[in-house]
Amino acid sequence: MKTGTTNRVKLAFVGKGGSGKTTLTSLFVRHLAFDSPSAPLLAVDADINQHLAGALGADDETAAALPTLGANLPLIKEYLRGDNPRIASADEMIKTTPAGRGSNLVTTEQPNPVYDACVREVGGVRLAVTGPFTDNDLGVACYHSKVGAVELLLNHMVDERGEYSVVDMTAGADSFASGLFTRFDMTFLVCEPTVRSVGVYRQYLNYAKEFDVRIAVVGNKITDEEDLDFLREHVGEHLLTTIGRSKHVRAAERGDVRPIETLEPENLAALRTMREAVDAVGKDWATFQRQAVEFHLRNATTWGNDRAGRDLAEQVDPDFVPAPVALPVG
């Protein structure tokens, strides 16, 4: 069911490695926090390179000490399972398990055990991180085993009006290794004026078109009209706005994270354009659930059923469509 034009959104930042994806994520969430301090906001670092906390102003020691979603996956599963009769135990949940009647649903900000364990304020922004590879992961695990916690959480998130959930995704086309790329109402693709960066844009667009993923390109590191013309030629109507070279950003890269309101006026204007774009997005809960079920069935058939020893298609509640409702507290 469509709820019409509304400013409750889940959005992602994607792009080629080195394109400035994490920097743009940090600028955008800091802009939201400053411009609308009362709006519920959750930032999530789902990149294999965990740099969002640093971009928000945390020093290395603080960033390393943040609790992680990956380390709290058993807690996340147990809470989200609730008393859903289709899920016998939290151990049977996989990263794609969709919500159903009896599941515990979450909003962006409402207190719950998952947020108590995993969310901390960094630079004035509530932040959850998936966590880096550990020595035990190297050579035996892929990073998507960690970002599965993010996919599971978003499958159970029914964001209310005026809420923003912003995810810094892993670079390039790695986002398509799971159904996580369908969990967003808007995807900002950060694109430099280079052939390689445009190549990632085309690859992403090709993969996403089957699933009606809403993409807006943000040109980054734009220095002159020639850069702008290059992006206009290769990106066309998907080009929403651009960010120019920034002394503010360079200072942050040296560890001097300055107040967001001191960002260059033209770059602040670009952030406002991005905000206006996401505020105009409509919500289609039926499609959101249908895609969650589709990717769950794919994963169940490919590997989940063998691991669980049962048919995980039974976890699907065929008559359930999530939407904001009165949610449990605590």
N, C-alpha and C positions, 0 to 999 in steps of 0.2 A: 504494500500500500504506500502511495506517495504522500508525503506530508507537506509538499509544496516547498516554496522558496524559504530557506531558513538558514540561520548561521550556527548550526551545530555540525561540526565536520571532523572527520578523520582524514588527515592528509599526510603525504609522504614526500620526502625529498630524495631524488635518485639522480644518477649521472655518472659519467666516467670518473674513474679514480683521479684525484687531483684537480677536478673541475671546480672545486669550492663548495661542494654539496654540504659538508658539515658546517662550514662558515655561514652559508646562506641559511641553514636550519637554525643556527644559533642567533643570527640577526633577526630572523622572523619571529622566533619565540620570545626573544627579548623585547621586540617591538610590540607584540601582543601583550606581554606582561606590563609594559609601561603604558601603552595606550588604553588598555582595558583591564586595570588591575583587579577588578572584581570578577572577571570572566574566568570560569574554571579552565585550567590549562595543564596538560600533561605532555611532557616531551619524553621521547623514548629513543635511546641510542641502540639501533639494531645493525650497526655497521661492524664488520669484523675488526676494523680499526677503531677502537673505542676512544674517540677524541672529542665527543660532544661536551662532556663535563669540562674539559680544559677550555674549549671554545666559549663556554659560559662563565669562565673565570676561576675554576677550581685549580689549585696547584696539584702537582703530580701525586703527592701523598694523599690528599683528600680524594682525588679521583680514584686512586687505587683502593681506597677503603670503602667505597660505595658498595652497598649490598647489591646482588645481581639477581635478575630474573631467572637466569639459567640455574643458579645454585638453589633457588627456591621453587623449582618446578614441581616437586611433590606437594608443597603447600598450595601452589596455584591450582593444580589439578583437583586436590581435595576440596578446596573452597568452591571452585566453579562447578564441580559436580553437584553440589547441594544434595537434594534428595531426588534427583532425576532417576526414575525407575528403570530407564533404559541403560543405565551405566552401573554395572554391578559393583565396581570399585574404581578408585582413582588410577590404579595401575593399568586399567584397560583403556584409559584415555590416551589418545595420541594428539599430535600437534594440530590436527584438523578437526577434532571432535566438535561438532556444532552444538549450540545451545538448544535446549528443549524444555518442555514443561518440567518444573522442578529444579532446573539449573539455577545457580546463583548468577544473576546478571549484575554488571557494574556500570557505573557512569564514569566520567572523567575524573571526578573529584571525591565522590562520596566515600566516607571512611569504610574500609574493609580490611581483613587480615592481609591480603596481598599487598595493598598499598602501605600498610603499617610496616611490613617487612622489607619492601623493595623500593619505595619512593622516598627521595630526599630532596630538599630544596638546595639548588645550586644557582648562584647568581640571580636569585629572585624567581627562579623557575623550578617547578616540581619536575623531577627527573627520575626516570627509571632506566637502568642499563642492562643489556643482556649479559655482559661480562665477556672478558677476553678468553682466548684459548689458554688452557693450562697445560702444564707439562704432560699430564695424563691424557690430554686430548690429541696431542701431536701424533700424526700418523695413523690414528684410529677413529677419528670423528670428523664430521664436516660441520661447518659453522651453523648450518641450518638446524642441527640438533639443539642449538641454543636459541636461535630466533623463533623456533617452534613455540617457545613460551609467549612470545609477542603475538603470534598468530592465534594461539589459544585464547589469550586475553582479549584480543580484538573481536574474535568470534562471539564473545560473551559481553561485549560492550554496547550498551544502548545509550549513547550520548544524548544528553538533554539539550534544549535550546540554549544557545550562547556558550557552548562548550567547544574546546579545541584540543584534539589529540594529534600531536605532530611527531612523526617517526623519521629519523635519519636512517635510511636504508643502506644496505651493503652496495658497493659500487658496481657499475656496469649491469650486465644482464643476469647476474647472480640472483637478483630479486625473483627471477622466474623459476627458481628451483623449488618453490613452494607456492601455495595459493595466497601467500601473504600480499602479493601485489594487487589482489582484488578487494582487499579490506578497506580501501580508501575511497573517499568521495572526491578527492582531488589529488593528483600526483604532479608535483613540480619537478620537471626535468631540467637540471642545471646544465647549461651547454656553453662551452667556450667557443670562440670563433675559430675552430680548427677542424680539419678533416676528421680526425679521430673522434673528437667529441660529437660531431654531427653523425658519425657512424654509429655511435652508441644510441643516439636519438632515433635513428632509423630502425635499429635493431629492436629497441624498446617499443616503438610504435607498431612494428610488425607483430610482435608477440602479443601486445595488449589489445589489438583491434578486435579480436574474437570475443573479448570479454567486456567490451564497452568501457574500458578504463579511460577516465577523463584526464587528459594530459594537457598541461600548460608549460611551455618552455620559458625559462628565465635565463636570458643571456648573461654571462658573467665574464668579468675581466675585460670589459669593452673599453677600448682606448680611443677610438676615433670612428668616423663615419664609414670607413672601409670595413672595420669589424662588424658594424651594424648591417651594412649591405650584405656581407657574407652570410650572416645568420638569416636575414630576410629572404635571401635567395634559396637557402637550403632548408629552412624550417617553415617559412611561410606563415600561414594563419595561426600556427601553434605558438608563435612568439608573443608572449604576453607583455613582458617588460625586460629591462636590462639593468644590470648593476655595473657601474664603472669602476675603474681602479680607485682604491680607497686608502687614504692615509690612516683612517680609523681602523680598517681591517689589518693593515700592516702593523700598526701598533699592537693590536691584539695578538698577532702572530709572534710578536716579541715578548708577550706576557703582560702587556699593558691593556687590559680590557676596560675601555672607557664607557661612560654612560651612553646608552643607545641613542639618546636624543642629540648627541654630538656627532652622529653620523652625517655625512654630507647630505645637504637638502635633496639633491637629485636622487640619491640612493634611498633616503627615507621615503621619497615619493614612490619609488619602485615597490617598497615594502607595503605601502598603503594600497597600491594597485593590486598586489597579490592578496592582501586582506579583503579587498572588495570582491575579488574573483571567488574566493572561498565562501564569502558570506552569501553569495548568490546561488550557491549549489543547493539543489534539492536532494531529499533523502528518499531512497526507495528500499524499504526494509525487506520486501519480498525478494528482490533481486539479490540483496546482500545475503539472505539466508540460502537462496537457491545456489549461489556460487559456493558458499561454505559447504553445502551438502555435496555438490559436484566434486570438489577437491577432496573431501573426506572419502568419498567412495573410490576415487582414483587411488588415494594412498592406502586405503584398506585393502583393495585388490592387489596392489603392487607389493606391499610388504606388511601392512598392519595386521591383517588377518593371521598371517603366519606367526607373527610375534605374540599376538594375544591368544592364539589358539581358539578363536571363535570368529564369527562373521560380524565385523564391526559396522556393517550396514544397519544392524539392529539398533545402533545408537541414534539413528536418524528419527526424529519425531516428525512425521510427514505433514501434520496439521499445524506445526508451530511456525509463527513468524514473529521475530523479536521486534519490540518497540518500547519506548520509554514507558515504564509503569512504576508503581510503588515498589521500591526495592528494599530488601532487608538491610538492616544496619548492623555493622560489626561482624 
